[in-house]
Structures are given as structure tokens and as C-alpha cells.
């Protein structure tokens, strides 16, 4: 390529890469598959290699990607969290080995550690005297985001190490297990929400939540893969650092192998590639690192990558098949979800014959028609998805979504700003079973033994047609059901009876009001105290609730404007279901106050302190502003403490906080 053409192409590539990098790293909503993005970066790297004068300091090839979000306080990484140089062939791995050996003095030969590359969000954990002080995202490698409260919700991250090491910073990969990802996507599809594309973005989106309760419900986990800094311990190699961190109680990477020759490295990379389908988590490659730390120092780093490490990226498995038909499913909230039925094909170790087509925008974007040959892959090696159309069938036209609900025949509609078509008939049969399952679920009315199979049986036998029918269920009829009996019937009836005593917020959540999750239900219950007051609330009263917005307020108004909704509540009342808030609140001494928590508290976690603040009517925020009332500071308060001092905001320690509470 001539120089001028190369210059124009590098500008185009940088613009595309910057856009897709932002979608991936900052918005957790990628539009390209990993291999498509990698192809862009490889092309840019090749052009810059041919014309070095085209390299600029802000090029993707010259810096670590990822920007810090303004939602979280900044954390300056004492030891930069570097990126890794990706390679895509064994020839490139051999070239990496050649460069390493050339950088070492004659007579020295590297020993490599080969380990799986976990696909998640990179974070740094800092411990002082054995206690977790802070957790931060990688960000741009130099500065990340303080997500300590969210990281504390991950059960495998210990609050204390097994012994009080003076100081330790460890780097890990927060990830979402495949089963958790599948459940989350199913729930998002069911609720008509935009589903995450893969476990990596699900993990990133979950960890960067302002509300740590959301993170806690996402079932994240972590693998620690690197020792950034340690005081009070002598560590000379990567393998020894992994052993040390494991001894200290950190959840290190599941396995690693030490090898010397590059052929052994390649065999181990191949072995990991063959195993990866069986892992309960996603990996997108294998990492090869020089083991000896002193040797690493001699090899050095570029401005972006360490020269002593490389990441081999596995190619995604794709298969072609034919779209036979489109099946329309109606969810609990009335969302119509198209599912493609395909000629069966083996993909990532299992037979695939179905995959969601998401919504009509997705179908139109890909011009997808029945009979077309499509390319399938598995998102996270678990969720089948259509990547693109390989070729259109003769006379193919894009599939048209139905104008009427396939279950009840009601006309469907699409709200402004939404991608989903929806049936709003509350008596729609397809929605009844899903609503019944939601009503009885653990976070709603918590009726043990009321799973999907039982719900289907009860509806099929005509014993219930709506959730409130559960409270007039005939015990003998339940006992007579297939695979039931006296004991099962007694247990179910007891669970139904017990659910009458649930707190009001559970009842609100069980109603299945759009956009009202468990937290929104709690806000409603605590603000109004009784169901009747919620039903009569004005849009202005609802929108004034701290933590509520116009969309949530409109959903509540629209729901209770329906006669069917009010009838539903009346039936629950007649059955004896509690309709009053029972949340314990000793008093409202913190009402109107906003607390910001920073640093490590001596005797309690931030979540425990936040629970006390909310119990007494206060609220917590993630950043300091002029609206902040009090900053509760522990050890290592950082930038939040500095900003509070600059703004003259009241600062208290745990002892003073407990005095305020007691």
C-alpha cells in the first residue's frame, strides 16, 4: 500500500477502533465480536509496522485501553496494570520466544508459566496489615475506578488475609460463571431488557453498578493472577507469587504449568484450548509469562506491553446452518421474543437447533429470512447466537414480526425508545404461567415448592388462572396431581399460607410492575407504608422519591390505572395477604442526610454501615458533592476524604458514627 493510502487507512482504523473500544471498555456494550475487533487492531499494527512515521502517541497500539467512569472515585495505580500483547498463531508465539531470548544475556534461558486467560474485568485488590483496603478497576492502566463496595460482594474475595502481611496489591479478573450468565440473559430476555452479549460484559456491567446490591445478585467470582506489590515477603518468581497468594487465602487462577522450550509452551496452549469448553467460566486465550522476576526486569516493557509476556487468543468456533422457522414466545411482561429454529449443528460441544433472534430490529439489521444460511456461534460458549447471514435463500425476505399476540390475539405495540414488541393484555394465557412463577419466586412471595413445573400443572388442570387463585387452592386437588401426594400438598399449602405474612415490598415486587425491581419495591413500601396509599399516589409524589425516576413513576401509575391490577390487589387483600410495610425503623434520625463512605472501617464493612444508615432513614452515595451531609471515613480514605475536606463537609470516624447510632 502506498504511503498516502496507508495514512488514510490508519486514520479510518483509529476512528473505528476508538469507537468500538469505548463501547467495549466504558459502556460494556460491544457491537463487534472479539475476533472482528482484533482484526482491526492487527491491520493497524501492520500498517504502523510498515510505516513507523504514522505511529502517534494516542494510537491504540501505544496505550492501555479503557477509561475511568465519572460514576466512581479515581484510584491511581501504584503499579500500572499493563495490557498484554495478543498473538493469534503459533508462529507469532515462536517470534515472541525469539525476542525474549535475544533480550537476555548469553547463557540465560527463560522458564515460562502458561496459564488460562480468564475473560472478565481486570481489578486490583489492596490489602494493608492483612485487611482489604480498596479494590479498583484497571481503567486506563494508570488510573482506575474505586469499586470496593461492589468487590466486597464477591464471596471469594476475603476481607482479611490468613496472616497480616504489611501490604499487598494483587491483580485479578472478576468474571461471571457461565451458568450465572445464562440465568441473567434468560431473565433479561423475559423482562424485555437488552441482554448482555457475553459473560465478560455482564461481569463488567455488574461490577460497575452504583448499587452494590445489584452486583451482589449477579453471582460474580474472581481469579487472582498477578502479584503487583508485596511488603514483608521475599518473592522471586511468578509461580512462587501464586503459591504465596493462595497461602494468604486469595482465589488464584485454577492451574498453571512451568515449561522451558517453546514447543512445550505450544503444546500447553493447545491443551488448554482443548479443555476450555469444559470450564464453568469463560477464557479467551492462554497467557505465557517469563517466570523469573529478575529476568523480567532485564527484558523490560514497552509503553503499553510487558515484553516478557504474551497472550495467545483462541479463534471462535462458528458453524453454518439454515433457518427453518421463527417461533414467537410471549414473556411474563408481554414481550414477544422471536426464536430461530435451525437445522441442528454441533457447536462448542453440544447440538444447537435454537437461538434467540432478540427483536425485530435485530432481524431487520441482518435482513434475516426463513431459509437463509446463517453463521452461528456461542456467546460465552453457552448462549447460541446468530452472527451474520452467510447467504440468502432464493426469494428470501426479512421475517416480519406479528402484529397480534400469538397467544391471545391482542394487538401488540412498541413503546418509543424500546426494541421489543409487547402484548399488554393482563389476561393473556402465555403470560399467566410466567407471572405465577414470578409471583411465587424467592425474591417475591417466596412460596417454596412453587416452581415452573408445578405452575404448569396447576394451570393445565384449571386449578388456578391467576396468582391470587393460589390462596383459594384446594388441598385435595393438589394432592391428586401427578407426582404429588399428601405430604407435597401439605408443604405447598403451608408455604402459601406463610406467604400471607410477607412484608409489603415483597407483595409489590410480586405484582410484576414493569421497571420496579426489589429495590424500587422497598422504596415504595417505605415511602407510603400501605398498598392503598401507593395505589392512590400521584405522579409527582412518586417521582419525588429519592432513587425513583419518571420511568418508574409512570410504570406505577400505568399499572394501577388498570382495573385488572386493582382487582388483583383486592383479591390478595380478601385472602389475608399483608398490605402494610413492616420494615423495622427505630427512628428517622438520618432522614434527609446523605452519607458517603470511604476507606476501611475498623469493625464493620461498608455494607453493614450502609444498612444502619438506611435503617435510620438516611441514604448513601458513591461520590462526594455539595449535597453530601457526612463522610464516614476509615483507613485509607483517599480522594473522597480530600474532596470532603476541600468542600468543608463534616467528616466522622466509625466511633463517632456508632455514637450517632446508639
C-alpha positions as CSV (number, residue, x, y, z in Angstrom):
1,X,0.0,0.0,0.0
2,X,1.3,3.5,-0.9
3,X,2.0,5.9,1.9
4,X,-0.9,8.2,1.3
5,X,-3.4,5.3,1.2
6,X,-1.8,3.9,4.3
7,X,-2.2,7.2,6.1
8,X,-5.9,7.5,5.3
9,X,-6.5,3.9,6.3
10,X,-4.7,4.3,9.6
11,X,-6.9,7.3,10.4
12,X,-10.1,5.3,9.5
13,X,-8.9,2.4,11.6
14,X,-8.1,4.6,14.6
15,X,-11.6,6.2,14.4
16,X,-13.3,2.8,14.2
17,X,-11.1,1.3,17.0
18,X,-11.7,4.3,19.3
19,X,-15.5,4.0,18.8
20,X,-15.6,0.2,19.4
21,X,-13.0,0.4,22.3
22,X,-15.3,2.9,24.0
23,X,-18.3,0.6,23.5
24,X,-16.3,-2.3,24.9
25,X,-14.4,-0.8,27.8
26,X,-16.5,2.1,29.0
27,X,-20.1,1.2,28.1
28,X,-19.9,-2.6,28.4
29,X,-21.9,-2.8,25.2
30,X,-19.7,-4.1,22.3
31,X,-21.0,-4.1,18.8
32,X,-18.2,-6.2,17.3
33,X,-17.2,-9.7,18.2
34,X,-13.7,-10.1,19.7
35,X,-12.2,-11.5,16.6
36,X,-13.6,-8.7,14.4
37,X,-12.2,-6.1,16.8
38,X,-8.8,-8.0,16.8
39,X,-8.8,-7.9,13.0
40,X,-8.9,-4.1,13.1
41,X,-6.1,-3.8,15.6
42,X,-3.9,-6.3,13.7
43,X,-4.4,-4.3,10.5
44,X,-3.5,-1.1,12.3
45,X,-0.4,-2.7,13.8
46,X,0.7,-4.0,10.4
47,X,0.4,-0.5,8.8
48,X,2.3,1.1,11.6
49,X,5.0,-1.6,11.3
50,X,5.3,-0.8,7.6
51,X,5.2,3.0,8.1
52,X,6.5,3.8,11.6
53,X,6.1,7.5,10.9
54,X,2.4,7.0,11.1
55,X,2.6,6.0,14.8
56,X,1.0,8.6,17.1
57,X,1.2,8.6,21.0
58,X,-2.6,8.2,21.3
59,X,-2.7,5.2,18.9
60,X,-4.5,2.1,20.2
61,X,-1.2,0.2,19.7
62,X,0.6,2.6,22.1
63,X,-1.5,2.7,25.2
64,X,-3.7,0.6,27.5
65,X,-7.3,0.8,26.6
66,X,-10.2,1.7,29.0
67,X,-11.2,5.0,30.5
68,X,-12.3,5.7,34.1
69,X,-16.0,6.4,34.6
70,X,-17.1,9.6,36.3
71,X,-19.5,7.5,38.4
72,X,-16.7,6.3,40.6
73,X,-13.8,7.9,42.5
74,X,-10.4,7.6,40.8
75,X,-7.7,5.3,42.1
76,X,-4.1,5.9,41.0
77,X,-2.5,2.5,40.5
78,X,0.9,2.4,42.3
79,X,1.9,-0.4,40.0
80,X,0.5,0.1,36.5
81,X,-1.9,-2.6,35.3
82,X,-0.4,-3.2,31.9
83,X,-2.1,-4.8,28.9
84,X,-0.7,-7.9,27.1
85,X,0.5,-8.2,23.5
86,X,-2.0,-10.5,21.7
87,X,-0.8,-13.2,19.3
88,X,-3.0,-15.3,17.0
89,X,-0.7,-18.0,15.7
90,X,2.0,-20.4,16.9
91,X,4.4,-18.7,14.6
92,X,3.8,-15.4,16.5
93,X,4.4,-17.3,19.8
94,X,7.7,-18.6,18.4
95,X,8.6,-15.0,17.4
96,X,7.8,-13.9,21.0
97,X,10.1,-16.5,22.3
98,X,12.9,-15.4,20.0
99,X,12.6,-11.8,21.2
100,X,12.7,-12.9,24.8
101,X,15.9,-14.9,24.3
102,X,17.6,-12.1,22.4
103,X,16.9,-9.7,25.2
104,X,18.7,-12.0,27.8
105,X,22.4,-12.2,28.3
106,X,24.1,-15.2,26.7
107,X,23.8,-18.3,28.7
108,X,20.4,-17.3,30.3
109,X,17.3,-19.2,29.1
110,X,13.7,-18.4,30.2
111,X,11.3,-20.7,32.1
112,X,7.7,-19.8,31.1
113,X,4.5,-20.1,33.0
114,X,1.5,-20.9,30.9
115,X,-2.0,-20.3,32.3
116,X,-5.6,-19.8,31.1
117,X,-6.6,-16.2,30.3
118,X,-9.8,-15.6,32.2
119,X,-12.3,-13.4,30.3
120,X,-13.6,-10.8,32.7
121,X,-12.8,-7.3,34.1
122,X,-9.3,-6.7,35.5
123,X,-9.2,-5.3,39.0
124,X,-6.6,-4.6,41.7
125,X,-7.1,-5.5,45.4
126,X,-5.1,-3.7,48.0
127,X,-4.5,-5.2,51.5
128,X,-2.9,-3.3,54.4
129,X,-2.0,-5.4,57.5
130,X,-3.9,-8.2,56.0
131,X,-7.2,-6.3,55.7
132,X,-8.9,-5.4,52.4
133,X,-8.5,-1.6,52.0
134,X,-9.5,-0.9,48.4
135,X,-10.5,-2.5,45.1
136,X,-10.3,-0.8,41.8
137,X,-10.8,-1.5,38.1
138,X,-7.9,-1.3,35.6
139,X,-9.2,1.8,33.9
140,X,-6.5,3.1,31.5
141,X,-3.8,1.1,33.4
142,X,-2.7,4.2,35.4
143,X,-5.9,5.2,37.0
144,X,-9.0,3.1,37.7
145,X,-12.3,3.3,39.5
146,X,-12.9,2.6,43.2
147,X,-15.4,-0.3,43.2
148,X,-14.5,-1.6,46.7
149,X,-18.1,-1.9,47.9
150,X,-19.0,-4.0,44.8
151,X,-16.0,-6.2,45.1
152,X,-16.8,-6.9,48.7
153,X,-20.0,-8.7,47.5
154,X,-17.8,-11.4,45.8
155,X,-17.6,-14.2,48.3
156,X,-14.2,-15.5,47.1
157,X,-12.6,-12.1,47.9
158,X,-11.5,-12.3,51.6
159,X,-11.9,-9.2,53.9
160,X,-8.8,-10.5,55.7
161,X,-5.8,-12.5,54.6
162,X,-4.7,-15.6,56.5
163,X,-1.9,-13.6,58.0
164,X,-1.3,-9.8,58.4
165,X,1.1,-9.1,55.5
166,X,2.1,-5.4,55.9
167,X,1.0,-4.5,52.3
168,X,-0.1,-6.4,49.2
169,X,-1.6,-5.5,45.9
170,X,-2.9,-8.3,43.8
171,X,-4.4,-8.2,40.3
172,X,-7.3,-10.4,39.4
173,X,-10.0,-11.0,36.8
174,X,-13.6,-10.6,38.1
175,X,-15.8,-12.8,35.9
176,X,-19.3,-14.2,35.7
177,X,-19.7,-18.0,35.6
178,X,-21.5,-19.4,32.5
179,X,-24.5,-20.7,34.5
180,X,-25.0,-17.3,36.1
181,X,-24.7,-15.6,32.7
182,X,-27.3,-17.9,31.2
183,X,-29.7,-17.2,34.1
184,X,-29.1,-13.4,33.8
185,X,-29.7,-13.4,30.0
186,X,-32.9,-15.5,30.4
187,X,-34.2,-13.0,32.9
188,X,-33.3,-10.1,30.7
189,X,-35.0,-11.6,27.7
190,X,-38.0,-12.5,29.8
191,X,-38.3,-8.9,31.0
192,X,-37.8,-7.4,27.6
193,X,-34.4,-5.9,28.6
194,X,-31.4,-5.6,26.4
195,X,-29.4,-8.7,27.2
196,X,-25.6,-8.7,27.7
197,X,-23.7,-10.1,24.8
198,X,-21.2,-12.3,26.7
199,X,-20.1,-13.1,30.3
200,X,-17.2,-10.6,30.1
201,X,-19.5,-7.6,29.5
202,X,-22.0,-9.0,32.0
203,X,-19.2,-9.0,34.6
204,X,-18.1,-5.5,33.7
205,X,-21.6,-4.1,33.8
206,X,-22.4,-5.8,37.1
207,X,-19.2,-4.6,38.8
208,X,-19.7,-1.0,37.7
209,X,-23.0,-0.6,39.4
210,X,-23.7,2.3,41.7
211,X,-25.9,-0.1,43.9
212,X,-23.8,-2.9,45.3
213,X,-27.0,-4.9,45.9
214,X,-27.3,-5.3,42.1
215,X,-23.7,-6.6,42.0
216,X,-24.4,-9.0,44.8
217,X,-27.3,-10.5,42.9
218,X,-25.2,-11.1,39.8
219,X,-23.1,-14.0,41.3
220,X,-19.7,-12.8,40.2
221,X,-16.4,-14.6,41.1
222,X,-12.7,-13.8,40.7
223,X,-9.4,-15.4,39.9
224,X,-6.2,-13.7,41.1
225,X,-3.4,-14.0,38.5
226,X,-0.7,-11.5,39.4
227,X,1.2,-10.1,42.4
228,X,1.6,-6.3,41.8
229,X,3.4,-5.5,45.1
230,X,4.2,-7.1,48.4
231,X,5.9,-5.9,51.6
232,X,7.3,-8.3,54.2
233,X,7.8,-11.3,51.9
234,X,10.5,-12.4,49.5
235,X,9.2,-13.5,46.2
236,X,11.4,-14.1,43.2
237,X,9.1,-15.7,40.6
238,X,5.6,-15.7,39.3
239,X,5.0,-19.3,40.3
240,X,6.1,-18.6,43.9
241,X,3.9,-15.4,44.0
242,X,0.8,-17.5,43.0
243,X,1.7,-20.0,45.8
244,X,2.1,-17.1,48.3
245,X,-1.3,-15.5,47.4
246,X,-3.0,-18.9,47.6
247,X,-1.5,-19.4,51.1
248,X,-2.9,-16.0,52.1
249,X,-6.4,-17.0,51.1
250,X,-6.7,-15.4,47.7
251,X,-8.5,-17.3,45.0
252,X,-5.7,-17.7,42.5
253,X,-6.0,-19.0,38.9
254,X,-7.2,-22.6,38.7
255,X,-3.9,-24.0,37.3
256,X,-0.7,-23.2,35.6
257,X,2.3,-25.0,34.1
258,X,6.0,-24.2,34.1
259,X,7.8,-25.1,30.8
260,X,11.1,-24.3,29.2
261,X,11.0,-24.9,25.4
262,X,8.7,-23.0,23.1
263,X,7.4,-26.4,21.7
264,X,6.3,-27.2,25.3
265,X,4.6,-23.8,25.5
266,X,2.6,-24.5,22.3
267,X,1.6,-28.0,23.5
268,X,0.3,-26.5,26.7
269,X,-1.6,-23.7,24.9
270,X,-3.2,-26.5,22.7
271,X,-4.1,-28.5,25.8
272,X,-5.8,-25.5,27.4
273,X,-7.7,-24.9,24.2
274,X,-9.0,-28.4,24.1
275,X,-10.1,-28.2,27.8
276,X,-11.7,-24.7,27.7
277,X,-15.2,-25.9,26.6
278,X,-15.5,-27.8,29.9
279,X,-14.6,-24.9,32.2
280,X,-17.6,-23.3,34.1
281,X,-16.2,-19.9,33.2
282,X,-15.0,-18.2,30.0
283,X,-11.4,-18.0,28.8
284,X,-10.4,-16.2,25.6
285,X,-6.8,-17.4,25.4
286,X,-3.7,-18.6,27.2
287,X,-1.1,-16.3,28.8
288,X,2.6,-17.1,28.5
289,X,4.9,-15.3,31.0
290,X,8.5,-15.4,31.9
291,X,8.6,-16.9,35.4
292,X,11.7,-15.2,36.9
293,X,11.1,-11.6,38.2
294,X,14.8,-10.6,37.8
295,X,14.7,-11.9,34.2
296,X,11.6,-9.8,33.6
297,X,13.4,-6.7,34.7
298,X,16.2,-7.3,32.2
299,X,13.7,-7.9,29.3
300,X,11.7,-4.8,30.1
301,X,8.4,-3.3,28.7
302,X,7.1,-1.0,26.0
303,X,4.8,1.9,26.8
304,X,1.9,-0.5,26.6
305,X,3.0,-4.1,26.9
306,X,5.5,-6.0,29.0
307,X,8.0,-7.7,26.6
308,X,8.2,-10.8,28.9
309,X,4.5,-11.9,28.4
310,X,2.2,-12.7,25.5
311,X,-1.5,-13.7,25.2
312,X,-2.5,-16.3,22.7
313,X,-6.1,-15.7,21.5
314,X,-8.2,-18.7,20.5
315,X,-10.3,-18.3,17.4
316,X,-14.1,-18.6,18.0
317,X,-15.9,-21.7,16.7
318,X,-18.5,-20.9,14.1
319,X,-20.8,-23.1,12.1
320,X,-23.2,-22.5,9.2
321,X,-26.8,-23.8,9.3
322,X,-30.2,-23.0,7.8
323,X,-33.0,-21.0,9.5
324,X,-36.1,-23.3,9.2
325,X,-38.7,-21.2,11.0
326,X,-39.2,-18.4,13.6
327,X,-41.1,-19.2,16.8
328,X,-42.6,-16.4,18.9
329,X,-42.6,-16.7,22.7
330,X,-44.6,-14.3,25.0
331,X,-42.9,-13.5,28.3
332,X,-44.2,-12.5,31.7
333,X,-44.3,-8.8,30.9
334,X,-45.9,-9.4,27.5
335,X,-42.7,-9.1,25.4
336,X,-42.7,-11.0,22.1
337,X,-39.3,-12.8,21.6
338,X,-38.5,-14.4,18.3
339,X,-36.6,-17.6,18.4
340,X,-34.9,-19.1,15.4
341,X,-35.3,-22.9,14.7
342,X,-32.3,-24.2,12.7
343,X,-31.0,-27.4,11.2
344,X,-29.2,-29.0,14.1
345,X,-25.5,-28.3,14.2
346,X,-22.7,-29.3,16.7
347,X,-21.2,-26.1,18.3
348,X,-18.8,-25.9,21.2
349,X,-19.5,-29.5,22.2
350,X,-23.3,-29.5,22.1
351,X,-26.1,-29.8,19.5
352,X,-27.7,-26.4,18.7
353,X,-31.0,-26.1,16.9
354,X,-32.5,-22.9,18.5
355,X,-31.2,-19.4,19.2
356,X,-32.9,-16.1,20.2
357,X,-33.3,-13.5,17.4
358,X,-33.8,-10.8,20.1
359,X,-36.3,-8.4,18.4
360,X,-37.4,-7.0,15.1
361,X,-34.5,-4.5,14.9
362,X,-32.0,-7.4,15.1
363,X,-33.9,-9.3,12.3
364,X,-34.0,-6.2,10.1
365,X,-30.4,-5.3,10.7
366,X,-29.3,-8.7,9.5
367,X,-32.1,-8.9,6.8
368,X,-32.8,-12.4,8.2
369,X,-35.3,-14.5,6.3
370,X,-36.6,-18.1,6.7
371,X,-34.5,-20.4,4.5
372,X,-31.3,-18.3,4.8
373,X,-28.0,-19.9,5.6
374,X,-26.6,-18.2,8.8
375,X,-23.4,-18.4,10.9
376,X,-23.9,-19.4,14.5
377,X,-21.6,-19.2,17.4
378,X,-22.0,-19.4,21.2
379,X,-21.7,-16.2,23.3
380,X,-19.5,-17.3,26.2
381,X,-19.6,-20.8,24.8
382,X,-23.1,-21.2,26.2
383,X,-25.7,-18.9,24.5
384,X,-26.2,-19.7,20.8
385,X,-26.4,-16.6,18.7
386,X,-26.7,-15.6,15.0
387,X,-23.5,-13.7,13.9
388,X,-24.5,-13.0,10.3
389,X,-26.3,-14.3,7.2
390,X,-23.9,-16.3,5.1
391,X,-26.2,-16.3,2.1
392,X,-29.8,-15.5,1.4
393,X,-32.2,-18.2,0.0
394,X,-33.8,-17.5,-3.4
395,X,-36.6,-15.1,-2.9
396,X,-35.8,-14.5,0.8
397,X,-37.3,-11.5,2.5
398,X,-36.7,-10.4,6.1
399,X,-39.0,-12.0,8.6
400,X,-41.9,-9.8,9.8
401,X,-42.9,-9.9,13.4
402,X,-46.6,-10.5,14.0
403,X,-49.0,-7.6,14.6
404,X,-51.0,-9.6,17.1
405,X,-50.1,-11.7,20.1
406,X,-49.8,-15.4,19.1
407,X,-51.3,-16.4,22.5
408,X,-54.3,-14.2,22.9
409,X,-54.8,-12.4,19.6
410,X,-54.4,-8.9,21.1
411,X,-52.8,-6.2,19.0
412,X,-49.2,-5.7,20.0
413,X,-47.4,-2.4,20.4
414,X,-43.9,-1.0,20.6
415,X,-43.2,1.8,23.0
416,X,-41.0,4.7,22.0
417,X,-37.3,4.0,22.8
418,X,-37.8,0.3,23.1
419,X,-36.8,-2.5,20.8
420,X,-39.4,-5.0,22.0
421,X,-43.0,-5.6,20.8
422,X,-45.4,-6.2,23.7
423,X,-48.8,-7.5,24.4
424,X,-50.5,-5.6,27.2
425,X,-53.4,-7.9,27.8
426,X,-53.2,-8.9,31.5
427,X,-55.3,-12.0,30.9
428,X,-53.0,-13.3,28.1
429,X,-52.6,-17.1,28.8
430,X,-49.0,-17.1,27.8
431,X,-48.2,-14.5,30.4
432,X,-50.1,-16.2,33.2
433,X,-47.7,-19.1,33.9
434,X,-44.7,-16.8,33.9
435,X,-46.4,-14.3,36.2
436,X,-47.4,-17.1,38.5
437,X,-43.7,-18.3,38.6
438,X,-42.5,-14.7,39.3
439,X,-45.2,-14.2,42.0
440,X,-44.0,-17.3,43.9
441,X,-40.3,-16.7,43.3
442,X,-37.8,-16.4,46.2
443,X,-37.4,-12.6,45.9
444,X,-41.2,-12.1,45.7
445,X,-43.7,-14.1,47.8
446,X,-41.1,-16.9,48.4
447,X,-43.6,-19.8,48.1
448,X,-41.3,-22.8,48.4
449,X,-42.3,-25.7,46.1
450,X,-44.0,-23.4,43.5
451,X,-41.6,-23.9,40.6
452,X,-42.2,-23.9,36.9
453,X,-43.4,-27.5,36.7
454,X,-45.9,-27.1,39.5
455,X,-47.2,-23.8,38.0
456,X,-47.7,-25.5,34.6
457,X,-49.6,-28.4,36.3
458,X,-51.9,-26.1,38.3
459,X,-52.8,-24.0,35.2
460,X,-53.2,-27.1,33.0
461,X,-55.6,-28.7,35.5
462,X,-57.6,-25.5,35.8
463,X,-56.8,-25.1,39.5
464,X,-55.5,-21.6,39.1
465,X,-55.8,-19.0,36.3
466,X,-54.2,-16.1,38.2
467,X,-51.7,-15.8,41.1
468,X,-54.3,-14.8,43.6
469,X,-56.0,-18.2,43.0
470,X,-53.2,-19.8,45.0
471,X,-54.9,-18.5,48.2
472,X,-58.1,-20.4,47.4
473,X,-56.4,-23.6,46.2
474,X,-58.0,-26.9,47.2
475,X,-55.6,-29.1,49.1
476,X,-57.2,-32.3,47.9
477,X,-56.9,-31.3,44.3
478,X,-53.2,-30.5,44.7
479,X,-52.6,-33.9,46.4
480,X,-54.3,-35.7,43.4
481,X,-51.9,-34.1,40.9
482,X,-49.4,-36.4,39.1
483,X,-46.2,-36.8,41.1
484,X,-47.8,-35.1,44.1
485,X,-49.2,-36.6,47.3
486,X,-50.4,-35.8,50.8
487,X,-47.0,-34.5,52.1
488,X,-46.2,-32.4,49.0
489,X,-49.7,-30.9,49.1
490,X,-49.3,-30.1,52.8
491,X,-45.9,-28.5,52.3
492,X,-47.2,-26.3,49.4
493,X,-50.3,-25.2,51.3
494,X,-48.2,-24.3,54.3
495,X,-45.8,-22.2,52.1
496,X,-48.8,-20.4,50.5
497,X,-50.2,-19.6,54.0
498,X,-46.9,-18.4,55.3
499,X,-46.5,-16.0,52.3
500,X,-49.5,-14.0,53.6
501,X,-47.2,-12.6,56.3
502,X,-44.6,-11.2,53.9
503,X,-43.6,-7.6,54.1
504,X,-45.3,-5.1,51.7
505,X,-42.2,-4.7,49.5
506,X,-42.4,-8.4,48.5
507,X,-46.0,-8.1,47.5
508,X,-45.2,-5.0,45.4
509,X,-42.4,-6.9,43.7
510,X,-44.6,-9.9,43.2
511,X,-47.1,-7.9,41.2
512,X,-44.5,-7.7,38.4
513,X,-44.8,-3.9,37.7
514,X,-42.5,-3.0,34.8
515,X,-39.3,-1.3,35.8
516,X,-39.9,-1.9,39.5
517,X,-37.4,-4.3,41.0
518,X,-36.9,-5.3,44.6
519,X,-35.1,-2.0,45.5
520,X,-37.9,0.1,43.9
521,X,-40.5,-2.0,45.7
522,X,-38.7,-1.3,49.0
523,X,-38.7,2.5,48.2
524,X,-42.4,2.4,47.6
525,X,-43.2,0.4,50.7
526,X,-41.1,2.6,53.0
527,X,-42.3,5.9,51.5
528,X,-46.1,5.2,51.6
529,X,-46.3,2.4,54.2
530,X,-49.6,0.8,52.8
531,X,-50.7,-0.6,49.5
532,X,-53.7,1.7,49.3
533,X,-51.6,4.8,49.6
534,X,-49.3,3.6,46.8
535,X,-52.3,2.9,44.6
536,X,-53.6,6.4,45.0
537,X,-50.2,8.2,44.8
538,X,-49.8,11.0,42.3
539,X,-47.1,11.1,39.6
540,X,-45.5,14.0,41.5
541,X,-45.4,12.1,44.8
542,X,-43.8,9.0,43.1
543,X,-41.2,11.0,41.1
544,X,-40.2,12.8,44.4
545,X,-39.0,9.5,46.0
546,X,-35.2,9.6,46.2
547,X,-34.0,6.9,43.9
548,X,-37.1,6.9,41.8
549,X,-37.3,8.4,38.3
550,X,-40.0,9.3,35.8
551,X,-40.0,5.9,34.1
552,X,-40.5,4.1,37.3
553,X,-43.2,6.6,38.4
554,X,-45.0,6.3,35.1
555,X,-44.9,2.5,35.3
556,X,-46.6,2.5,38.8
557,X,-49.3,4.9,37.6
558,X,-50.0,2.9,34.5
559,X,-50.1,-0.4,36.4
560,X,-52.6,0.8,39.0
561,X,-54.7,2.6,36.4
562,X,-55.7,-0.9,35.0
563,X,-58.9,-2.3,36.6
564,X,-57.4,-5.7,36.4
565,X,-54.4,-4.6,38.6
566,X,-56.7,-3.2,41.3
567,X,-58.9,-6.3,41.1
568,X,-55.7,-8.4,41.6
569,X,-54.8,-6.4,44.8
570,X,-58.3,-6.7,46.1
571,X,-58.3,-10.5,45.8
572,X,-55.0,-10.6,47.7
573,X,-56.5,-8.5,50.5
574,X,-59.5,-10.8,50.7
575,X,-57.2,-13.7,51.0
576,X,-55.5,-12.1,54.0
577,X,-52.2,-11.1,52.4
578,X,-50.4,-8.4,54.4
579,X,-50.6,-4.9,52.8
580,X,-48.6,-2.9,55.2
581,X,-44.8,-2.1,55.5
582,X,-43.2,-4.0,58.3
583,X,-39.6,-2.8,57.7
584,X,-38.1,-2.0,61.1
585,X,-37.1,1.6,61.5
586,X,-36.3,2.7,65.1
587,X,-36.5,6.3,64.1
588,X,-35.6,8.6,61.2
589,X,-32.7,10.4,62.8
590,X,-30.8,10.4,59.5
591,X,-33.8,11.4,57.3
592,X,-32.7,13.9,54.6
593,X,-29.0,13.1,55.2
594,X,-26.6,11.7,52.5
595,X,-23.6,9.7,53.7
596,X,-20.5,8.9,51.7
597,X,-18.4,6.0,53.0
598,X,-14.7,5.8,52.2
599,X,-11.7,3.8,53.5
600,X,-11.7,0.6,55.6
601,X,-13.7,0.8,58.8
602,X,-12.2,-0.9,61.9
603,X,-15.1,-3.3,63.0
604,X,-17.7,-3.2,60.2
605,X,-18.0,-3.5,56.5
606,X,-19.3,-0.6,54.4
607,X,-22.4,-2.7,53.6
608,X,-23.1,-3.0,57.3
609,X,-22.7,0.7,57.9
610,X,-24.9,1.5,54.9
611,X,-27.6,-0.8,56.3
612,X,-27.6,1.1,59.6
613,X,-27.8,4.5,57.7
614,X,-30.8,3.3,55.7
615,X,-32.4,1.8,58.8
616,X,-32.5,5.3,60.3
617,X,-33.8,7.0,57.2
618,X,-30.6,8.2,55.6
619,X,-29.1,7.3,52.2
620,X,-25.7,6.6,50.9
621,X,-23.9,7.9,47.8
622,X,-20.8,6.8,45.9
623,X,-19.2,10.2,45.5
624,X,-18.7,13.5,47.5
625,X,-20.6,16.6,46.3
626,X,-22.1,19.7,47.8
627,X,-25.2,17.6,48.6
628,X,-23.2,15.3,50.9
629,X,-24.1,15.6,54.6
630,X,-21.5,13.5,56.2
631,X,-18.4,11.5,55.1
632,X,-17.8,8.4,57.2
633,X,-14.1,7.7,56.8
634,X,-11.9,4.7,57.6
635,X,-8.3,3.9,57.0
636,X,-7.1,4.9,53.5
637,X,-9.9,7.4,52.8
638,X,-8.3,8.6,49.6
639,X,-9.7,11.2,47.2
640,X,-13.2,11.2,48.7
641,X,-11.7,12.4,52.0
642,X,-9.6,15.0,50.3
643,X,-12.7,16.4,48.4
644,X,-14.8,16.4,51.6
645,X,-12.1,18.5,53.3
646,X,-11.9,20.9,50.4
647,X,-15.7,21.4,50.5
648,X,-15.8,21.7,54.3
649,X,-18.1,18.7,54.7
650,X,-18.4,17.1,58.1
651,X,-16.1,14.0,58.5
652,X,-16.6,11.4,61.1
653,X,-14.9,8.1,62.0
654,X,-16.6,4.8,63.0
655,X,-16.6,5.6,66.7
656,X,-18.5,8.8,66.2
657,X,-20.8,7.1,63.7
658,X,-21.7,4.4,66.3
659,X,-22.3,7.1,68.9
660,X,-24.8,8.7,66.5
661,X,-26.5,5.4,66.0
662,X,-26.6,4.4,69.7
